[in-house]
Amino acid sequence: MSTETPIRYQRLSDLTASQIEAIRAIPAHDEADCEAIRATRPVAMFLDDEVFQREQQRVFRRLPVAITPSAMVPDTGSLLSHDAYGVPLIVSRDQHGKVHVFINACMHKGSTLVTGCEAQKGARITCPYHAWSWRLDGSLAGVARGETFDCLDKQKRNLVELPSKEAGGIVWAILDRDAEPDFSLLDDGIIADLDALQLGQQYLYGHKQFDLDSNWKQVIEPFLEGYHVQRLHANSVGPLFADVPTVVTRIGDHIRQVSGKVEFAPGGLDNEKNIHKTITHAYLLFPNTVIITSPYYMSVMIVIPMAAGKTRVMYHMLTLNKPDNPKSEALYKTSYETVLGVFGNEDFVAAEYCYKGLRTGALDEVDVVYSGLEHCILMQYETLEKHMS
């Protein structure tokens, strides 16, 4: 007789000392205060192709970027095709459990090796054109009719591997194959937070791709401020959240926001069976990855610039449990439909509207202006400008 797996929760004591300190710093809603700020940014940073190209050269081709949550390649023998950054990639987990990121190109004539957006399983990567094959560590395994090649140096025909690292439940890579494998951006503090949230042990419930007519920075902005929540989301999730500032911590180049929901009470934290019912964590992992906690799942969004006005969002919903009974399946199904509706029909649409509006030139002489409830956006731009200089 099968036994249903109870849904797991996280308590306050499961988190890091830094996370707990931030949560305990959240004031009661009637004591929260927000200072006015004077801050603007030029419209050109969202529209200009030259800005986009500099971001690509100085950030997205030089620094580690998130490729996918570990949950997309959970088992040995897992394979995943990934093209979103404009570089065709393969993510694999070899027989020893190590993750690799390769250029998705056959070392015979350059043919694409792995296609599709769903993870696959296999012991070999085999080219559909001439059936050359590679092991999941990238080493050449076989060449069809190899005796017909007179000058084939097999040692030079392994798959081209990019610098990569699996940390905090995410697979990271540096998209420049000749770059030094410098992953210092992923410092111990941010990885400790992600490990405490058990990101690397979670199950992938669902994932969806969104292609948006907006600048990537505009897509990220709503996840760096609570100013919009009770307004944009008035008819969906807005009533669940208080209209107050978040407690913000800069962790290296990354940003952590912690906020209490409407029912939040500072005195009841230690007794909460599920800390995520009253507390929301929102992370911006520089440069382009958003993680948001919810009571029964976590959202991981990789926001990928395709052009100055084109962005691809790779959304993933992770759960602490694999649904193995009707109750958990119904809960996760409802959660998945809700979050896709909120992000897809509200946050992402707002980003597209903002890009459309900026293109009219209406704000050219006054710039984009930010409030005290949006100061985390300025923190992100300060970090971006540091790397762009």
N, C-alpha and C positions, 0 to 999 in steps of 0.2 A: 504494500500500500504506500503510495507516494505521500510525502509530507510537504505541506506548503512552507516555503521559506518566508519567515516574517520579514517585513520591510525594515531595513536597518536605518537608524538615525544617528546623528552626531550631537553630542552634548558639548557644553562649553569646555569641559575638561579635556576633550579630544583635540582641542586646537593648540596652537603654539602660544608661548608667553606673549609674544608681540600681538597676535590676533586678540588674545584675551584682554590685554591692556587697552587696545583700541576699542573693543566692545564696551569695556567698563567706563571708557571716557565719553560714551554717548550720553548727552544730557537728557533729562526728561523733556518731553515735547514742549511743555510750557516754559522751560528754561532755555530753550535753544535760541541762539541769536545769530544774525548774519550781517556782516559788514558790507557796505557798499564799496565797490571798486571802480577804478577808472581804467578801462582796458579796451582796446580795439585791435583788429587785425585787417590788413588790406585784402580786398576782394581778389587780387591777383594770385594770392597763395592757393586759391581753390580753382582758378580757371586757367592759368598760364601753363602751356606745354613745357616751357623752359624750367619752371619750378618742378613739374612732374619728372622731367629728365634728371634734374639734380637729385631729387629724392631717390630715384632709382639707383644712381651711381654711388651716392654717398651713404645711403641707408640700406636699401633693399638688396643691393648686390654686395655689400661690404659687411653687414652685421648678420648675426644669426636671426633667422625668421622662422616662425612656426610653420610647419608643413601640415601636420595632422595630429590629432590626439592619438596617444598610444592605443586607445580602444579601437581604432580603425584597423590596426594590425595586431590583434591580441595574442595570436598563437604562432608557434614556430611554423614556417611554411606559408605565412601570410604575405600577400603581394598586393600592392595598390598603385594604380596609375594616378599621377597628379600633374596637371598642366597649368594651374591657375596663375603662377608667377611669370608665365611666358617662357618658362624653361621646362621641357617635357621631362618628367621625373618618374622613377620607380622607387617606392618605399618597400623594403622587404625585411622580414624577420627570419634570420637563418636558423639552422638546426640547433645552434647553441643559445638562441634567444636574443642575439644581438641584432639591432636594427641598422640597416644601411640605406643610403639614399644614392641612387645612380641616375645618370643621364639615360633617358628612355630611348636609346638608339642602338641598333645592332652594330657590332664591330666588324661586320662584313661589308654592308653597303649603306648602313644608317637607318634601316627600316625601324619603325615603331615596334616595340616588343610586347608591351602590355597595354591594353585598351580598356575602356569602360570606367565607371566611377565607383563600382562596388569592389570591395576586397575580394581577392581570390586566394585559393590554396594550391600549393604545388611544391614539388621538390626541385623543379628546374624552371628557369625562364627560357622559353623556346621561341625563336623567331618564326613567325608564320610564313615568311617568304622562302627561306632555304633550310629551315630547321636547325640552324646553329643553336646551341643551348649553353646555359650558364647555371652554375650553382647559385644559391641565394646569397652567398658571400661575394658574388661578382666574378668568381673565377670561371674561366672557360671550361665547359664540361665535354662538349662534343662538337665536331664539324662533320656535316654530312659529306660523304665522298671526299674525305680529307686527303686521300692519296692523289687527287687531281690538282692539288696546289703545290707548286714547286718552291715558292718563296714565302710560305706562311709561317711567321713567328708567333706561335700560340701565346707566348708570354706577354706579347704586346696587344693581345686581343681580349683581355679581361674588360669587363664593363667599366666605364669611367665613373668613379665614385666621388661624390662631393663630401666636404667636411660635414659631419653630422654628429648629433648627440641626442640621446633620449634622457630627458630630465623633467621632473615635475608632472609626469603623465603626458608629455608632449614630445613629439619628434621635431627637432630643430635642425636646420641646415644653413650653410653659407653657400649662396648660389654661384659664387665665383670659384671655379674648380682649382684655381691657382692661389687662392687666398690662404693666409695662415689660419689654422684651425683655432681661432681665438673665440672662446665661448664665455669670456669673463662677464659679458652682459647678464648672464644667468647666474647671479650671485647666490650665495647660500641662503640669504634671507628670503628671497622670493621662492626659491625651490622648497624651502622648509614650509612656507605657507601652502603651496600646492600639494605637498606631500601630506600635510595635516588634513587637507580636504579630501585626501585619498583619490586624487584625480587619476593616478596611474592604476588604480584597482577597480575603476568603474566600468560599467557595461554600456556599450553604445546602443541606446534604444532606437535612435533615428537620426538621419542627417539630411540636409537639403541645401541646395545651391540657389542663391539669389544673384541675379545680374541686374545691376542698378545703374541708372543714368545720374550719377552723382560723383563728386570727388570723395576719395576714401576718407579724408579727414572729416567731412561732413557726416559720413555714415557713423563714424566713431563718436562724434560729439554728444549725442543723447545719452551715451553710456558713461559719460564723464560728468553728468549733472542731473540733479533731481528737479530742476526748475520746471521741466516740461511735464512731469509725471502726472500731476493732478489735472493738467490741462489737456495735453494731447491724449492721455489715456483716461479721460473722465468717464467714458462709458465702458471701460474694460477693467484694467488693474489699478487705475488711479486711486479709487477709494481705499485700497489696502495700504497706502503709504502716506506718511505725514509730510507736510510741506515745510520741511526743515533742512538745514545743512547736514552734510555727512561728516563723519570723522575721517580725515584724510591722512594717509601716511605715504611718503615717498620711500620706496625700497629700491635703492639704486636708481635706475632710469625708469622704474615701473611705478605704478600708482595703485594704491589700495584704498577703496572707499568702504566705510562701514556705516550702516544706517539702521535705525529701529523702525519697524512697521507701526501701523496705527496702534496696535495693542501692546507695544513695547512698554515695559516698566523696569527701570534699572534694578529694582529690588528682587525681581523674580528670575534672574538669569540662571542661577545655579540649580534651580529646580526644573528647568526646561528639559524635557526628554528629547526634543528636537530643536536645537538652537536656531536652525534656519527658518523656523516658523515665525520668529519675531525679529530676527536679524538678517539683513541682506549684505553679502559681500559683493563688491563689483571691482574687478581688477582690469587694469589696462597693462598688458605685458608689452612693453615697447618693442617694436613700433606699432603693431597692428592686431593684437589679439585681445579679445574681451572675454572675461569669465565672470559669470553671474550665478550666485547661488539662489536656489529656491527650496521650499520645504522638502520636496521629494525628488529633485533632479538638479543638475547643473548644466548651464548653457556655456558652450565654448564656441566663439565666433572668430574666425580668421578673416580679416577684412583686407582684401588684396587689391591694390591699385592695378588697373588694366590700362588706363589712359587718364588724362587729366579729368575727364568727365565720365569715366567708366570704372565701376568697382564690382568685384565679385566677392560675395560673402559666403563662406563655407560654414554653415551652422551645424552644430552637433549637440544633441541632447544625451547626457550621460546620467546613469542612475547607479546607486549603490548596489542594487540587486537586479539580476535578470528576472523579468516577470515570468513566474512559473505557475501562476494560478490566476483565475478570472479576476480576483479583486485587484491584484497589483497591475495586471494588464489593463483593466479599465481605468485605474488611476493614472498610469503613465500615458495611455492613449489620450485621455482628456487633457493632461498636462501638455503633451506634444502639440495637439491641435490648438490649444490656447496660446502657447508661446509663439508658434508660427504665425498665428493671426495677429498677435500684438506687435511682434517685430516686423513681420512682412507687410501688414496693412497699415501700420501706424508709424513706427520709428523709421523704417526704410523709405516709406512714402514721403515723410517729412523731409528726409535728406534729399530726395529727388526734387521736391518742391523748392527747397532752398537753392539747389544748384540752378534750377530753371530760372529762379528769380534773380540770382546774381548775374546771370548771363544777359539780362536785360540792360544792365548798366545802371540800374536805379540806385545802387549803393556805392557807385564808384567814387563819389565825392565825400562820403561820410564814413565809409568802412563798415565792417561788421563789429558790433559792440557787444560786450559781455558783462553780465551782472555778477554780484557776489556769490550767487548760487551756482555760477558756472566757472568758478576759478580753477577747477581741475583741468578744464580745457586749456587754460593758459599754461598750466604746469606741463601738459603734454607738448604744447608748441614750443615752450622754452627748451625742452629736451630735444625736440626735433631740430630746432634752430642750432643747438649746440653741435649736433652731428653734421649739420649741413654747412657749418662755417669752415 
